Amino acid sequence: MRYRFIVIALCTLLIIVGIDAKVGMAQVPFLPQVQTPSLNIRNLESKVVSSWVYLDGRRLFQIAAPRGSINERLQDINKKLAEIRNNYLRSNDSKLNVEARTLNGLPVIYVNDQYLLTVTQEDAKLRQVQPQILAANLEQEIEDSLKQAKRERRPEFIINQSKIAVAIGVGMILSSWGVWYFSRRSKRNFMLKPLTSDVRVVKPITTQLKHQQNRHILEVKRRFFQLTQAAIWTGGTLIILSLFPYTRAIEVAIIAALRIPLRLGVVGVATYVAVRLTYLLIDRFTSAFVKSSTLITPETSERLQLRVSTFSGVSKSITAFLWLAVGILLTLTVLGIDIIPLLAGVSLVGVALSLASQSLIKDAINGFLIIVEDQYALGDVITVGDVGGLVENLNLRITQVRDAEGRLITIPNSEIKIVANLSSRWSRADLTIPIAYQTDIEEALKLIETVGLDMDRDARWDHQIIEPPQVLGVENFGDRGLVIRVWIKTQPLKQWDVAREYRRRIKVAFDKAGISIPVLQQSVWLNSPNN
């Protein structure tokens, strides 16, 4: 039953994108035949649509016809209209006779006894008037447009339009230079602006977030200035082309050719800017959260920085994915694709895929719980089963850690059952120090404690050691000697540095006190066979 549901969803998606579902069903002959809906393409061809007739790049009037024949009729009218215009412009006679005659009950428009078009019922329904009334209106519009075309080709009109074009060109140059100068000045002032910091508490994460905010703002401004430059030159060029009847058709062709690319570009830029602004808002929110003095103490500062980095990264990934999905839907809408049936098909496919990809859902749920419960964050050192290392990447699906040998290990979040966090809020250096059996135990314990207290008072290690070292006493009687156990509570990820320094100081102190660190010894008994 589950496989049948998956096949139905996939076939629905194939129908939406225009592929016959039987082709897909043929690939799985062992499944029962599933009844699938079909689309009637002929109804689309008979649908009445409208289009504009242009004269010298200006809209003149609209015509209507079935989708299958609209282009042929439009080309025929444009061809006849261009021929009528050329004949009228070459004629020295300014007389222009536009009249409507009746043929088979429909108005037929003639210009100087040249046939132009027949006003159909679809044309009349488009303007919601009778065909005769529409024909009378078209007579006046055609006559005015042809007379205007003749006026615009006079030398005095061309000279005036050329002056306007020169003025627009100069304005384009000045505007472009002004935008370039303002962008350079804004960037320079932005880079020279000092970063304010709170001197009461050292918060390196706030500096990092501030840098990210500045980078996002600078990127948005840079894209805005680039779009402004493109708008200045593109818009100015189109305006200049629209000033002359000879180039106005080029303007219309450019606009028609760039209509879809421009819309797609606007959608892409809007999506990009939305993602950047969302990043900026996330950084500002997290920065304001970190700057709240009531929420930060020296003990929680380091942990809060790791959590902020994790939440910020995951939030940015989620919002970027959401904006990308919105951008894709807007792109499909711009392309004229009806997204309602597409969303229905995608939802069915999503349900079907969810049945086949339950592990991904488990990964996402477990990843969400890991982040919310603060089991670990970016920068923590964790151990999961037999692997462990520094967490370099964390999202809803996977966790990536770098081990001591530099290997990047990827762990699906659903596989993480038990995790050991070695750097959550504080860490501990667990040390075992061997001493010889002949050593005065009281003197050794006192010396070990003294070394720990001296290290705790050292300004270099004072911040890294949270509490004075604890000498727990004799832990075990080993093969080499007594084993003394020492605990040192440290800042997260500092236990290894503290342990190395403590061992070094213990070795120096033992050498000065004459206390030896035992080595493994073995006693060998030899028995003579004669004894």
C-alpha positions as CSV (number, residue, x, y, z in Angstrom):
1,M,0.0,0.0,0.0
2,R,2.8,2.4,0.8
3,Y,4.5,1.8,-2.6
4,R,1.3,2.4,-4.4
5,F,0.9,5.7,-2.7
6,I,4.5,6.7,-3.6
7,V,3.8,5.8,-7.3
8,I,0.6,7.8,-7.3
9,A,2.4,10.9,-6.0
10,L,5.3,10.5,-8.5
11,C,2.8,10.1,-11.4
12,T,1.0,13.3,-10.3
13,L,4.2,15.2,-10.3
14,L,5.0,13.8,-13.8
15,I,1.6,15.0,-15.1
16,I,2.2,18.5,-13.6
17,V,5.5,18.9,-15.4
18,G,4.0,17.6,-18.6
19,I,5.2,14.0,-18.8
20,D,2.8,11.2,-19.4
21,A,2.4,9.1,-16.3
22,K,2.2,5.9,-18.3
23,V,5.8,6.3,-19.2
24,G,6.7,6.2,-15.5
25,M,4.4,3.3,-14.8
26,A,6.0,1.3,-17.6
27,Q,9.2,1.3,-15.6
28,V,7.5,-0.6,-12.7
29,P,5.6,-3.4,-14.4
30,F,5.2,-5.4,-11.2
31,L,3.0,-2.8,-9.7
32,P,-0.8,-2.7,-10.3
33,Q,-2.1,-0.3,-12.9
34,V,-3.0,3.0,-11.3
35,Q,-5.7,5.3,-12.7
36,T,-4.1,8.7,-13.3
37,P,-5.8,12.0,-14.3
38,S,-5.1,13.5,-17.8
39,L,-5.0,17.0,-19.1
40,N,-6.8,18.3,-22.2
41,I,-4.2,20.3,-24.1
42,R,-6.7,21.3,-26.8
43,N,-8.7,23.5,-24.4
44,L,-5.5,25.6,-23.9
45,E,-5.2,26.2,-27.6
46,S,-8.8,27.4,-28.0
47,K,-8.6,29.8,-25.1
48,V,-9.1,33.4,-26.2
49,V,-6.1,35.7,-25.4
50,S,-5.2,39.3,-26.2
51,S,-2.2,41.1,-27.5
52,W,-1.2,44.7,-28.4
53,V,-0.6,46.2,-31.9
54,Y,2.3,48.7,-31.9
55,L,3.0,51.6,-34.2
56,D,6.5,53.1,-34.0
57,G,7.0,51.4,-30.6
58,R,3.8,52.8,-29.1
59,R,0.8,50.7,-28.1
60,L,-2.1,51.4,-30.6
61,F,-4.9,49.0,-29.8
62,Q,-5.6,45.4,-28.6
63,I,-6.8,42.5,-30.5
64,A,-8.2,39.1,-29.3
65,A,-8.1,35.7,-30.8
66,P,-7.7,32.0,-29.8
67,R,-4.2,31.2,-28.5
68,G,-3.4,29.1,-31.5
69,S,-4.0,31.8,-34.0
70,I,-3.2,35.1,-32.1
71,N,0.3,35.3,-33.3
72,E,-0.6,34.8,-37.0
73,R,-3.3,37.5,-36.8
74,L,-1.0,39.9,-34.9
75,Q,1.8,39.5,-37.5
76,D,-0.6,40.1,-40.4
77,I,-2.0,43.3,-38.8
78,N,1.5,44.6,-38.0
79,K,2.7,43.9,-41.5
80,K,-0.3,45.7,-43.1
81,L,0.0,48.6,-40.6
82,A,3.7,49.1,-41.4
83,E,3.0,49.1,-45.1
84,I,0.2,51.7,-44.7
85,R,2.5,53.9,-42.6
86,N,5.3,53.8,-45.1
87,N,2.9,54.6,-48.0
88,Y,1.5,57.5,-46.0
89,L,4.9,58.9,-45.1
90,R,6.2,58.7,-48.7
91,S,3.1,60.5,-50.0
92,N,3.3,64.2,-50.3
93,D,-0.5,64.4,-49.7
94,S,-1.4,64.8,-46.1
95,K,-4.8,63.4,-46.7
96,L,-5.6,60.4,-44.5
97,N,-8.8,58.4,-45.0
98,V,-9.7,55.9,-42.3
99,E,-13.0,54.3,-42.7
100,A,-14.9,51.2,-41.5
101,R,-16.9,49.1,-43.9
102,T,-19.2,46.2,-43.2
103,L,-18.5,42.8,-44.5
104,N,-20.4,39.7,-43.4
105,G,-21.9,41.6,-40.6
106,L,-18.5,42.7,-39.1
107,P,-16.8,46.1,-39.4
108,V,-13.7,46.1,-41.7
109,I,-11.2,49.0,-41.3
110,Y,-9.5,50.5,-44.4
111,V,-6.8,53.2,-44.5
112,N,-6.6,55.0,-47.8
113,D,-8.4,52.1,-49.4
114,Q,-5.9,49.6,-48.0
115,Y,-7.3,46.7,-45.9
116,L,-6.0,46.7,-42.3
117,L,-8.1,44.4,-40.1
118,T,-11.6,43.0,-39.4
119,V,-13.1,43.8,-36.0
120,T,-14.2,40.5,-34.5
121,Q,-16.6,39.6,-31.7
122,E,-13.6,38.7,-29.5
123,D,-12.2,42.2,-30.0
124,A,-15.5,43.8,-29.0
125,K,-15.8,41.6,-26.0
126,L,-12.3,42.6,-24.9
127,R,-13.4,46.2,-24.6
128,Q,-17.0,45.3,-23.7
129,V,-18.6,47.3,-26.6
130,Q,-20.3,46.6,-29.8
131,P,-18.1,45.8,-32.9
132,Q,-19.4,49.0,-34.7
133,I,-18.6,51.2,-31.7
134,L,-15.1,49.6,-31.4
135,A,-14.5,50.2,-35.1
136,A,-15.4,53.9,-34.8
137,N,-12.9,54.2,-31.9
138,L,-10.2,52.5,-33.8
139,E,-10.7,54.8,-36.8
140,Q,-9.8,57.8,-34.6
141,E,-6.9,56.1,-32.9
142,I,-5.3,54.9,-36.1
143,E,-5.7,58.3,-37.7
144,D,-4.2,60.2,-34.8
145,S,-1.3,57.7,-34.5
146,L,-0.4,58.0,-38.3
147,K,-0.5,61.8,-38.2
148,Q,1.7,61.7,-35.1
149,A,4.2,59.4,-36.8
150,K,4.5,61.9,-39.7
151,R,5.0,64.8,-37.3
152,E,7.8,63.0,-35.4
153,R,9.8,62.6,-38.6
154,R,10.1,66.3,-39.2
155,P,13.6,67.8,-38.8
156,E,12.6,70.2,-36.1
157,F,11.1,67.4,-34.0
158,I,14.3,65.3,-34.4
159,I,16.5,68.3,-33.4
160,N,14.5,68.9,-30.2
161,Q,14.5,65.3,-29.3
162,S,18.3,65.2,-29.8
163,K,18.7,68.0,-27.4
164,I,16.7,66.1,-24.8
165,A,18.8,63.0,-25.5
166,V,22.0,64.9,-24.9
167,A,20.7,66.3,-21.6
168,I,19.6,62.8,-20.5
169,G,23.1,61.4,-21.4
170,V,24.8,64.1,-19.3
171,G,22.4,63.4,-16.4
172,M,23.2,59.7,-16.6
173,I,27.0,60.4,-16.4
174,L,26.6,62.8,-13.5
175,S,24.2,60.5,-11.7
176,S,26.6,57.5,-12.2
177,W,29.5,59.5,-10.9
178,G,27.6,60.6,-7.9
179,V,26.5,57.1,-7.0
180,W,30.1,55.9,-7.5
181,Y,31.5,58.7,-5.3
182,F,28.9,58.2,-2.6
183,S,29.6,54.4,-2.6
184,R,33.3,55.0,-2.2
185,R,32.8,57.5,0.6
186,S,30.3,55.3,2.4
187,K,32.6,52.3,2.2
188,R,35.6,54.4,3.5
189,N,33.6,55.8,6.4
190,F,32.2,52.4,7.2
191,M,35.6,50.8,7.3
192,L,37.1,53.6,9.5
193,K,34.2,53.4,12.0
194,P,35.6,52.1,15.3
195,L,34.0,49.1,17.0
196,T,32.6,49.9,20.4
197,S,33.3,47.4,23.1
198,D,32.2,46.9,26.7
199,V,35.2,47.3,28.9
200,R,33.5,45.7,31.9
201,V,33.4,42.2,30.4
202,V,35.6,40.7,27.7
203,K,33.2,39.4,25.1
204,P,35.0,38.3,21.9
205,I,31.7,37.0,20.5
206,T,30.3,40.5,20.4
207,T,33.2,41.7,18.4
208,Q,32.8,38.8,16.0
209,L,29.0,39.5,15.6
210,K,29.7,43.2,15.1
211,H,32.1,42.4,12.3
212,Q,29.5,40.1,10.7
213,Q,26.9,42.9,11.0
214,N,29.2,45.3,9.3
215,R,30.0,42.8,6.6
216,H,26.3,42.2,5.9
217,I,25.5,45.9,5.8
218,L,28.5,46.6,3.5
219,E,27.4,43.8,1.2
220,V,23.8,45.1,1.0
221,K,25.0,48.6,0.3
222,R,27.4,47.4,-2.4
223,R,24.6,45.4,-4.2
224,F,22.3,48.5,-3.9
225,F,24.9,50.7,-5.5
226,Q,25.4,48.2,-8.3
227,L,21.7,48.0,-8.9
228,T,21.5,51.8,-8.9
229,Q,24.2,52.0,-11.5
230,A,22.5,49.4,-13.7
231,A,19.2,51.2,-13.3
232,I,20.7,54.5,-14.3
233,W,22.3,53.3,-17.5
234,T,19.6,50.9,-18.5
235,G,16.7,53.3,-17.8
236,G,18.5,56.2,-19.4
237,T,19.3,54.2,-22.5
238,L,15.7,53.1,-22.9
239,I,14.4,56.7,-22.4
240,I,16.7,57.9,-25.1
241,L,15.6,55.2,-27.5
242,S,12.0,56.1,-26.8
243,L,12.5,59.7,-27.9
244,F,12.8,58.8,-31.6
245,P,10.4,57.0,-33.8
246,Y,13.2,55.1,-35.6
247,T,14.6,53.6,-32.3
248,R,11.4,53.3,-30.3
249,A,10.8,49.8,-31.8
250,I,14.3,48.8,-30.5
251,E,13.2,50.0,-27.0
252,V,10.1,47.8,-27.2
253,A,12.1,44.8,-28.4
254,I,14.7,45.3,-25.6
255,I,11.9,45.5,-23.0
256,A,10.1,42.5,-24.4
257,A,13.4,40.5,-24.5
258,L,14.4,41.6,-21.0
259,R,11.0,41.3,-19.4
260,I,11.5,37.8,-18.0
261,P,15.2,38.1,-17.2
262,L,14.6,41.4,-15.4
263,R,11.8,39.8,-13.4
264,L,14.0,36.9,-12.6
265,G,16.8,39.2,-11.7
266,V,14.6,41.3,-9.4
267,V,13.4,38.1,-7.7
268,G,17.1,36.9,-7.3
269,V,18.3,40.2,-6.0
270,A,15.3,40.5,-3.6
271,T,16.0,37.0,-2.3
272,Y,19.7,37.7,-1.9
273,V,19.0,41.0,-0.1
274,A,16.4,39.3,2.1
275,V,18.9,36.7,3.1
276,R,21.5,39.3,3.9
277,L,19.1,41.4,5.9
278,T,17.9,38.3,7.8
279,Y,21.6,37.5,8.6
280,L,22.0,41.1,9.9
281,L,18.9,40.8,12.1
282,I,20.1,37.5,13.5
283,D,23.5,38.9,14.3
284,R,22.0,42.0,15.9
285,F,19.6,39.9,18.0
286,T,22.4,37.6,19.2
287,S,24.7,40.6,19.8
288,A,22.0,42.3,21.9
289,F,21.5,39.0,23.8
290,V,25.2,38.7,24.6
291,K,25.5,42.4,25.6
292,S,22.8,42.0,28.2
293,S,24.9,42.2,31.4
294,T,22.2,40.5,33.5
295,L,22.5,37.3,31.4
296,I,26.3,37.0,31.4
297,T,28.6,36.0,34.2
298,P,32.3,35.1,34.0
299,E,31.3,31.5,34.5
300,T,28.8,31.4,31.7
301,S,30.4,33.8,29.2
302,E,32.5,31.1,27.4
303,R,29.5,28.7,27.2
304,L,27.2,31.5,26.0
305,Q,29.6,32.3,23.2
306,L,29.6,28.7,21.9
307,R,25.8,28.6,22.1
308,V,25.4,31.9,20.3
309,S,27.7,30.7,17.5
310,T,25.7,27.5,17.1
311,F,22.2,29.2,17.2
312,S,23.4,31.9,14.8
313,G,24.7,29.4,12.3
314,V,21.7,27.1,12.4
315,S,19.2,30.0,12.3
316,K,21.0,31.5,9.2
317,S,20.9,28.1,7.4
318,I,17.2,27.7,8.1
319,T,16.2,31.2,7.1
320,A,18.4,31.0,3.9
321,F,16.6,27.8,3.0
322,L,13.2,29.4,3.6
323,W,14.1,32.5,1.5
324,L,15.4,30.2,-1.2
325,A,12.1,28.3,-1.3
326,V,10.2,31.6,-1.5
327,G,12.5,32.8,-4.3
328,I,11.9,29.6,-6.3
329,L,8.1,29.9,-5.9
330,L,8.3,33.6,-7.0
331,T,10.4,32.5,-10.0
332,L,7.9,30.0,-11.1
333,T,5.1,32.6,-10.7
334,V,7.1,35.1,-12.8
335,L,7.6,32.4,-15.5
336,G,3.8,32.1,-15.7
337,I,3.6,28.6,-14.0
338,D,0.6,28.0,-11.8
339,I,2.2,27.0,-8.6
340,I,-1.1,25.7,-6.9
341,P,-1.1,22.3,-8.7
342,L,2.6,22.2,-8.4
343,L,2.5,22.7,-4.7
344,A,-0.2,20.0,-4.5
345,G,2.0,17.6,-6.4
346,V,5.1,18.5,-4.4
347,S,3.2,17.9,-1.2
348,L,2.2,14.4,-2.3
349,V,5.8,13.7,-3.3
350,G,7.0,15.1,0.0
351,V,4.7,12.8,1.9
352,A,5.9,9.9,-0.2
353,L,9.5,10.8,0.2
354,S,9.0,11.2,4.0
355,L,8.0,7.5,4.1
356,A,11.2,6.5,2.3
357,S,13.5,9.0,4.2
358,Q,12.6,8.6,7.8
359,S,16.2,8.7,8.8
360,L,16.5,12.3,7.6
361,I,13.5,13.3,9.7
362,K,15.1,11.6,12.7
363,D,18.3,13.5,12.0
364,A,16.4,16.8,12.0
365,I,14.5,16.1,15.1
366,N,17.5,14.9,17.0
367,G,19.6,17.8,15.8
368,F,16.9,20.2,17.0
369,L,16.9,18.6,20.4
370,I,20.7,18.7,20.6
371,I,20.7,22.5,19.9
372,V,17.8,23.3,22.2
373,E,19.0,21.2,25.1
374,D,22.5,22.5,24.6
375,Q,24.0,19.0,24.6
376,Y,27.0,20.4,22.7
377,A,27.8,23.4,20.5
378,L,30.3,24.6,18.0
379,G,33.7,24.6,19.6
380,D,33.0,21.8,22.1
381,V,35.0,18.7,22.4
382,I,32.8,15.6,22.4
383,T,33.0,11.9,22.3
384,V,30.4,9.8,20.5
385,G,30.9,6.1,20.8
386,D,34.4,5.3,19.6
387,V,35.0,8.7,17.9
388,G,35.5,12.2,19.3
389,G,37.0,15.5,18.6
390,L,36.3,19.2,18.2
391,V,32.9,20.1,16.8
392,E,33.5,22.1,13.6
393,N,30.0,22.0,12.1
394,L,26.6,21.4,13.5
395,N,23.2,21.6,11.8
396,L,19.9,19.8,11.9
397,R,21.2,16.8,9.9
398,I,24.8,16.1,10.8
399,T,27.6,16.8,13.3
400,Q,31.1,17.1,12.1
401,V,34.1,16.7,14.5
402,R,37.8,17.0,13.9
403,D,39.8,14.3,15.8
404,A,43.4,14.5,17.2
405,E,44.8,13.2,13.9
406,G,43.1,15.9,11.8
407,R,40.4,13.7,10.4
408,L,37.0,15.2,9.8
409,I,34.3,12.8,11.0
410,T,30.7,13.2,10.0
411,I,28.1,11.8,12.3
412,P,24.3,11.7,11.4
413,N,22.4,13.2,14.3
414,S,20.1,10.3,14.5
415,E,23.1,8.0,15.3
416,I,24.0,10.1,18.4
417,K,22.5,8.2,21.4
418,I,25.0,8.9,24.1
419,V,27.4,11.9,23.9
420,A,30.2,12.9,26.3
421,N,30.8,16.7,26.3
422,L,34.3,17.4,27.6
423,S,34.0,21.2,27.6
424,S,30.5,22.0,28.8
425,R,30.7,25.1,31.1
426,W,33.9,23.8,32.8
427,S,36.4,21.0,32.4
428,R,38.6,19.0,34.7
429,A,42.2,17.8,34.5
430,D,42.3,14.3,36.0
431,L,45.9,13.6,36.9
432,T,47.5,10.5,38.4
433,I,51.0,11.0,39.8
434,P,53.2,8.0,40.7
435,I,55.7,8.1,43.5
436,A,58.1,5.4,44.8
437,Y,57.1,3.3,47.8
438,Q,60.1,4.5,49.7
439,T,59.0,8.2,49.5
440,D,57.7,10.0,52.6
441,I,54.0,10.1,51.6
442,E,53.1,13.1,53.8
443,E,56.0,15.1,52.3
444,A,55.0,14.1,48.8
445,L,51.3,15.1,49.3
446,K,52.3,18.4,50.8
447,L,54.6,19.1,47.8
448,I,52.0,18.2,45.3
449,E,49.4,20.5,47.0
450,T,52.0,23.3,47.1
451,V,52.7,23.0,43.4
452,G,49.0,23.2,42.6
453,L,48.4,26.3,44.8
454,D,51.4,28.1,43.3
455,M,50.2,27.4,39.8
456,D,46.7,28.7,40.8
457,R,48.2,32.0,42.0
458,D,50.2,32.4,38.8
459,A,48.7,35.3,36.8
460,R,49.2,33.3,33.6
461,W,47.1,30.4,34.8
462,D,44.8,32.1,37.2
463,H,42.0,32.7,34.6
464,Q,42.3,29.1,33.3
465,I,42.0,27.4,36.7
466,I,38.6,27.9,38.3
467,E,39.2,26.4,41.7
468,P,42.3,25.4,43.7
469,P,43.6,22.0,42.8
470,Q,42.3,19.1,44.9
471,V,44.8,16.5,46.1
472,L,42.5,13.5,46.6
473,G,45.2,11.3,48.2
474,V,46.6,7.8,47.5
475,E,44.4,6.4,44.6
476,N,46.1,3.0,44.2
477,F,49.1,0.8,45.0
478,G,50.5,0.3,41.5
479,D,53.2,-2.0,40.1
480,R,55.7,0.9,40.1
481,G,54.6,2.6,43.3
482,L,52.0,4.7,44.9
483,V,49.5,6.6,42.7
484,I,48.4,10.1,43.8
485,R,45.2,11.5,42.2
486,V,44.8,15.2,41.6
487,W,41.7,17.1,40.2
488,I,42.0,20.6,38.7
489,K,38.8,22.4,37.6
490,T,39.5,24.5,34.6
491,Q,37.8,26.6,32.0
492,P,36.3,24.6,29.0
493,L,39.0,23.1,26.7
494,K,41.8,24.2,29.1
495,Q,42.3,21.0,31.0
496,W,45.0,19.7,28.6
497,D,47.1,22.9,28.8
498,V,46.8,23.0,32.6
499,A,47.6,19.3,32.9
500,R,50.8,19.6,30.8
501,E,52.0,22.6,32.8
502,Y,51.2,20.9,36.1
503,R,53.1,17.8,35.2
504,R,56.1,19.9,34.2
505,R,56.1,21.7,37.6
506,I,55.7,18.5,39.5
507,K,58.8,17.0,37.7
508,V,60.8,20.1,38.6
509,A,59.6,20.1,42.2
510,F,60.3,16.4,42.6
511,D,63.8,16.8,41.3
512,K,64.5,19.5,43.8
513,A,63.0,17.6,46.7
514,G,64.8,14.3,45.7
515,I,61.6,12.5,45.1
516,S,61.9,9.9,42.4
517,I,59.2,8.9,39.9
518,P,59.3,5.1,39.9
519,V,59.9,2.9,36.9
520,L,58.5,-0.5,36.3
521,Q,60.5,-3.1,38.2
522,Q,60.5,-6.9,38.0
523,S,62.0,-9.5,40.4
524,V,63.3,-12.7,38.9
525,W,63.8,-15.8,41.1
526,L,66.1,-18.5,39.9
527,N,65.7,-22.0,41.4
528,S,68.5,-24.6,41.0
529,P,67.3,-28.1,40.2
530,N,69.8,-29.6,42.7
531,N,68.3,-27.7,45.6
